[in-house]
Amino acid sequence: MKIVEVSSPAHQKEFIEMAVQLYKNEPNWIRPLDKDIEGLFHADINKLFKLGGKAKRWLLQDENGKTIGRVAAFVNPKWKEKQPTGGMGFFECVENQEAAFLLMDTAKSWLEEQGMEAMDGPVNFGERDKWWGLLVQGFSPPNYNMPWNFPYYKDFFEAYGFQIYFKQFTYMRPVQGVGFDPKMIDRANKIIGDPDFEFKHMTGKELSEKAPEYFMTVYNKAWARHMGKSLTLRETQLMFGKMKPIMDGRLIYFGFHKGEPVSFFINIPEINQLFKYVNGKMDLIGKLKFVWNKIFNPPNKMLGLVFGVVPEFQGKGVESAMIMAYNEKFAKHDSFPYKTIEMNWIGDFNPKMMRVCEQLNAEIYKTHHTYRYLFDREKTFERHPIFE
C-alpha cells in the first residue's frame, strides 16, 4: 500500500470519487455536494487559511494503484485547548484495519510535525456544525452536512486508540401525535400568560432585516462564552443570506420580553431530501433537479439548527413557552407540511439542552462520537467539560 499526498486536480477529483465508489451500493448514503467538501481545502474559500490554519490530505492506494482510502488533517487556529490539538477528518477506508491504521498514522505524523499533541476525529476544517463526528448508531440517511459512514469505522477508531471526547445526539420526534411533558406545559402556560412576553415568527422584510439582529443578540448572550466567539451583525446577515434559498419563515421563531429578544430557534427544511437527487453537483442539471424536487417533492422533515435562551431567562420556562406557542401557531395544524423534526448535534456536554429535548418527548435517533487521540499515551485523558 502507498500513501499519496493530494497535490493535483486529478488527486482532488479522486479524493471525492473515492467515497462515491466506496458507497455506491449503500442506499442510506447521500453523496455530499462536491463543492462543500472541496471548498474546505482552498484558501480563497476557507478563511481559516488566512488566519494561519493548515490542511493536508492523502489518498491510500493498493498495490494495483486503486484508491482504497483517504484522510485529511488540519491545524485550526481557532482551537484553544489545554494541549495543542489538531484534527483529522474525511476519513474513508475499505474494511481493512492495516489500511485504516496507515491513514491514521499519516495524519498523526503530520500533526506532530506541526507541534500538535493530540488529534480529534473525525472532524471538519471549519465549524462544528458540519462533518463532525463518527456515526455509531442510527444508520439512516444523513442530514445535510452531517457525516455517514460504515459501522466498521467505529472498530478502527477504537482499536487505534481513540477515546470518546464527547457524544453528539440527534433527537427526533413527530411534529404531530406526540404530547409534551406535563411539567413543561405548566411552565409554558405561566410565561404565555405574562403580557411582558411575546413569541412570533418573522415575515417579509422583518425576516431579512431584523431576524439577523435578534439572532445575534441572543446568541452572543447564550452561546458565545461556550463557543469562544461572538458573532457580528455582518456575520449573522451573511448566515441568513446563505439560508435564504431554502429558508421557510414558519420555521424561525423568536421570543421577546418587553420587546427585547430573549430566545430563538432556527429550523430549516432538511435539504438532503433534495440534494440526494443531484449526485453531488450543483451544475445546471443539478440546479434544475433541485428546483423541480423543491416544488413537486418538497422535504417533509425539518431540521433544528440552533436553539438559544439568554442566561437570565434560562430554566424559567421561556424555552417551553416558545415551543408551546409555536405548536399552537403552526405545528398542530394538519396543513403544516413537515411531519418530523430532527434536532441535530446536541453534545452530551450540554445536559440542559438534552433535558429540553426529553421534555419534548423526543428520542435519540442517531449518535455520533467525536474521538480524541493523545500522542503521549501516558498522559491522562479528559473528556469535554460539561456546560454549566
Secondary structure as UniProt FT lines:
FT   STRAND          2..5
FT   HELIX           9..22
FT   TURN            23..25
FT   TURN            27..28
FT   HELIX           34..38
FT   HELIX           39..41
FT   TURN            43..45
FT   HELIX           47..49
FT   TURN            50..52
FT   STRAND          54..61
FT   TURN            63..64
FT   STRAND          67..75
FT   TURN            77..78
FT   STRAND          85..93
FT   HELIX           97..113
FT   TURN            114..115
FT   STRAND          118..121
FT   TURN            128..129
FT   STRAND          134..137
FT   TURN            144..145
FT   HELIX           152..160
FT   STRAND          163..174
FT   HELIX           182..192
FT   TURN            195..196
FT   STRAND          197..201
FT   HELIX           204..205
FT   HELIX           206..210
FT   HELIX           211..222
FT   HELIX           224..227
FT   HELIX           233..243
FT   HELIX           244..246
FT   HELIX           249..251
FT   STRAND          252..257
FT   TURN            258..259
FT   STRAND          260..269
FT   HELIX           272..275
FT   TURN            276..280
FT   HELIX           284..296
FT   STRAND          301..309
FT   HELIX           311..313
FT   TURN            314..317
FT   HELIX           318..326
FT   HELIX           327..331
FT   TURN            334..335
FT   STRAND          340..347
FT   TURN            348..349
FT   HELIX           351..359
FT   TURN            360..361
FT   STRAND          363..374
FT   TURN            377..378
//
